[in-house]
Each structure stands twice: as C-alpha cells, then as structure tokens.
Amino acid sequence: MDYQTFKTKLKECNLNIKEFAEICGLNPKSISITWKSKNETPKWVDSWIENYLLNQKINDIKTIICDNTPQNT
C-alpha cells in the first residue's frame, strides 16, 4: 500500500505512527523516512491493519454483549 493510504488506515485504527511503531517493535523514524521515501509499506502491513481493525470490532461486540448480559444475583 502507498504511504498516504497507510496513514489514512492508521487513522481508522485510531493510531499514529509512533503508536503503530511501538506495537510492532519498529523505529518510528524508519517508518516516516524509509516507507515515505519509497511510497510503499512492507507487504505485511496491510494484513496487520486489517486484523487490527477486525480485532477492534470484535472487542466492541464483546463489550456490548458482556454489558447486556444479566447478572446472576
């Protein structure tokens, strides 16, 4: 994916480059410099972002279900 799409997808994840780099164990400067200059991300980044977004949706659903489950008293 190109660098601008990467930045747009990060916003969808509610992440910035520094947070993404921390989670992935990368240097934020290498993302900003190398990926931007090449105008592409490594192939694994696209699937990582897809999985991250899917996990957020699953967590949202889990929260809704757990919050609406009657409590045994």
C-alpha positions as CSV (number, residue, x, y, z in Angstrom):
1,M,0.0,0.0,0.0
2,D,1.2,3.5,-0.6
3,Y,2.3,5.7,2.3
4,Q,-0.8,8.0,2.2
5,T,-3.2,5.1,2.3
6,F,-1.1,3.7,5.2
7,K,-1.6,7.0,7.1
8,T,-5.3,7.0,6.4
9,K,-5.7,3.4,7.6
10,L,-3.8,4.3,10.8
11,K,-6.4,7.0,11.5
12,E,-9.1,4.3,11.1
13,C,-7.3,2.3,13.7
14,N,-7.1,5.4,16.0
15,L,-3.3,5.1,15.9
16,N,-0.5,7.4,15.0
17,I,2.9,6.3,13.5
18,K,4.6,6.4,16.9
19,E,1.9,4.1,18.5
20,F,2.0,1.8,15.5
21,A,5.8,1.6,15.7
22,E,5.7,0.8,19.4
23,I,3.1,-2.0,18.9
24,C,5.1,-3.5,16.1
25,G,8.6,-3.0,17.6
26,L,9.7,-0.7,14.9
27,N,11.5,2.6,14.9
28,P,9.0,5.4,14.1
29,K,11.7,7.3,12.1
30,S,12.3,4.4,9.8
31,I,8.6,4.4,9.0
32,S,8.4,8.1,8.4
33,I,11.7,8.2,6.4
34,T,12.0,4.9,4.6
35,W,8.4,4.0,3.9
36,K,7.6,7.6,2.9
37,S,10.5,7.9,0.6
38,K,9.6,4.5,-1.1
39,N,5.9,5.5,-1.0
40,E,5.1,1.9,0.0
41,T,4.8,-0.2,3.1
42,P,6.0,-3.7,3.6
43,K,3.5,-6.4,2.4
44,W,2.7,-7.5,6.0
45,V,1.4,-4.0,7.0
46,D,-1.9,-4.3,5.0
47,S,-2.9,-7.5,6.7
48,W,-1.8,-6.3,10.1
49,I,-4.1,-3.3,9.8
50,E,-7.0,-5.4,8.6
51,N,-6.5,-7.7,11.6
52,Y,-6.2,-4.8,14.0
53,L,-9.5,-3.3,12.7
54,L,-11.2,-6.6,12.9
55,N,-10.0,-7.1,16.5
56,Q,-11.4,-3.7,17.4
57,K,-14.8,-4.7,16.0
58,I,-14.7,-8.0,17.9
59,N,-13.8,-6.2,21.1
60,D,-16.7,-3.7,20.6
61,I,-19.1,-6.6,20.1
62,K,-17.8,-8.4,23.1
63,T,-18.2,-5.3,25.2
64,I,-21.8,-4.9,24.0
65,I,-22.6,-8.5,24.8
66,C,-21.0,-8.5,28.2
67,D,-22.5,-5.2,29.2
68,N,-26.0,-6.5,28.3
69,T,-25.7,-9.9,30.0
70,P,-28.0,-10.1,33.0
71,Q,-26.0,-10.5,36.3
72,N,-26.8,-13.5,38.5
73,T,-27.5,-12.3,42.0
